[in-house]
Amino acid sequence: MQEYIRENLGKRLSLNDVAAVFNFSPSYLSRLFTKNADCGFVEFITVERVEAAKEMFARREGRVNEVAERLGFESAFYFSKVFKKHAGVSPREYLQALTDSGAGDSNIRLIPR
């Protein structure tokens, strides 16, 4: 399931949608996922999307709004809010840190303030 989610980050990934792909009930999928992952279903998707965004930024694969759209976020504003909550900095601050490092290194880890 986790691999399916990683491969489909740009798609709608509701609990019901993913459960249907695997022929599970949503409640069973939720229990199964929580039992076998370090976090819940929604949190896993959010973290995977933020990590994918960091990688895309490091490879210079688009502006903030383009990355947000490619990863299935409703809007660039919502993406920025989620990104900051999980990365500790805004997408623009993250991009600036990449530029300042001169590397484009996707292993840059910024610590929340």
VOVEXFI-17086 format. One line per field, with one value per residue (C-alpha): residue number from 1; residue in one letter; x negated, y, z. Coordinates in steps of 0.25 Angstrom, whole numbers. Example, Ala and Ser with C-alpha at 12.3 -4.5 7.8 and 13.67 -1.06 7.14 Angstrom:
! residues 2
k	1;2 $
r	A;S $
east	-49;-55 $
north	-18;-4 $
up	31;29 $
This chain:
! residues 113
k	1;2;3;4;5;6;7;8;9;10;11;12;13;14;15;16;17;18;19;20;21;22;23;24;25;26;27;28;29;30;31;32;33;34;35;36;37;38;39;40;41;42;43;44;45;46;47;48;49;50;51;52;53;54;55;56;57;58;59;60;61;62;63;64;65;66;67;68;69;70;71;72;73;74;75;76;77;78;79;80;81;82;83;84;85;86;87;88;89;90;91;92;93;94;95;96;97;98;99;100;101;102;103;104;105;106;107;108;109;110;111;112;113 $
r	M;Q;E;Y;I;R;E;N;L;G;K;R;L;S;L;N;D;V;A;A;V;F;N;F;S;P;S;Y;L;S;R;L;F;T;K;N;A;D;C;G;F;V;E;F;I;T;V;E;R;V;E;A;A;K;E;M;F;A;R;R;E;G;R;V;N;E;V;A;E;R;L;G;F;E;S;A;F;Y;F;S;K;V;F;K;K;H;A;G;V;S;P;R;E;Y;L;Q;A;L;T;D;S;G;A;G;D;S;N;I;R;L;I;P;R $
east	0;-11;-18;-5;-3;-17;-15;-2;-5;1;15;26;22;34;36;48;40;28;37;44;31;28;42;42;52;48;48;40;30;28;26;16;9;8;3;-8;-13;-19;-7;7;12;14;1;-7;-2;-5;-19;-22;-17;-25;-38;-34;-33;-47;-53;-46;-51;-65;-64;-59;-46;-37;-32;-24;-10;-15;-20;-8;1;-7;-6;9;10;23;15;1;6;10;-2;-11;-4;-5;-20;-23;-17;-25;-38;-39;-41;-32;-35;-41;-51;-54;-57;-66;-73;-76;-81;-90;-96;-99;-97;-83;-85;-72;-78;-77;-69;-64;-60;-47;-49 $
north	0;10;7;10;23;27;24;32;44;53;46;47;38;37;25;21;22;14;3;1;-1;-13;-18;-14;-7;7;3;-9;-2;9;-1;-9;3;9;-5;-6;8;19;28;29;28;43;46;36;43;57;53;46;58;68;59;58;73;74;65;72;86;80;76;89;83;95;106;105;105;95;85;87;83;72;66;67;79;87;100;106;113;100;93;104;103;88;88;98;90;78;84;95;106;111;105;118;118;103;107;119;109;100;112;117;103;104;89;85;74;67;62;76;75;88;87;94;106 $
up	0;4;-10;-17;-10;-13;-28;-28;-20;-31;-30;-21;-9;0;9;1;-12;-7;0;-13;-21;-11;-9;6;14;18;33;31;22;33;44;35;31;45;51;40;39;48;46;41;27;24;32;23;10;15;19;6;-2;6;4;-11;-12;-5;-16;-27;-22;-21;-35;-39;-45;-44;-36;-23;-30;-40;-30;-22;-34;-38;-24;-23;-14;-15;-16;-14;-2;5;0;6;19;20;15;26;37;33;28;38;27;16;2;-2;10;6;-8;-3;6;-6;-14;-3;-1;-16;-17;-20;-10;-7;7;13;25;31;46;50;59 $
